[in-house]
Amino acid sequence: MIRSDENEAYATEVLRRYDEFRAWTIGNWPNHDDPLASGDFSAGRKELAVLLDARLDGVVARSPLPAAADGGTGDPDAGQFLPVTPAPWP
């Protein structure tokens, strides 16, 4: 049986490689008229996390995984939440 720390190291490595692949794909995307963004890969990253969590005894659920700081918008200054409160009526 594989130890929990080996599971965690494996899950971390898989997600690190996926993030490298995402960065390379965005940087080398040939269609400049319709560029890719980090958000285009969020579903794939979630699927990987679910797969790793199910097959490696919940190691992903126990270890904090780095999330995209841009909220998937491609804008590094964007936070997790968007302001949705309307301005007061004049």
N, C-alpha and C positions, 0 to 999 in steps of 0.2 A: 504494500500500500504506500502511496506517495504521501509524504509529510505535508502539512499545511503550509509551511514556509516555502516549500518547493512549488506548491500550487500557486501561491501568491506571486512568487518570482516569475513563474511561467505566464500568468495572467497579465502581469505588469509588462513583460517583454512583448507579448502579443499586441497589447494596446499601444505600446510605444512604437512598434513597427507599423501599425495601422496609421498612427498619427504621422509618421515619417512618409508613408505612402500618400496620405492625404496632402501633405505639404508639397511633395514632389509633383503630384498630379495637378494641383492648383498652379504651381509655378511653371509647369511645362504644357499647360493646356493650349492647343493650337488655335482654337476659335476665340480670337480676341474680341469679337463682336458680342459674344455670349459667354463671359468668363464664369468660372466656377467660384463658389464661396465655401467657407467651412461648413455652413449649414447644409450644403448638398450631401455631406457625408455623415450627418448626425444620426440618421436611421441605421446606417451600417455599423456605426460605433455602438449604438444601443443593442443591436442584434448580437454583436460580438460579446458584449458584456453579459447579455442574457445567456448565451451559449456557454460562456466560461463559468458563469455562476451555477448553471444547472449541472454541468459536467464535473466541476471541481469543488463540489461540496460547499457552495455558497461563499467561496473565497472573495469574490468580487463584492458581495454585499457587505462583508466585514471590513474590507480595505477601502479607504477613500481613493477614488479615481480622479485624476485631473480632468476637469471639464473645460470646454472651450470658454475662455474668458469673455469672448465677444458675444456669447449667447447665440451663436450660429449665424450672425448677421454679416460676418466678415469685417466688421468695424471694431478694432481693438478698444476704442473708447466707449463702446456700448456696454451697458451694464446688463445684469440678469433681467431686470424689469424695465419696462417702458412706461413713461409717464402717460397715464390715461385720464387723469382728472382734467376736465375742461377748465379753461380760464373763466373767471366770473363774468357775468353779463355786465356791460358798462352802464 
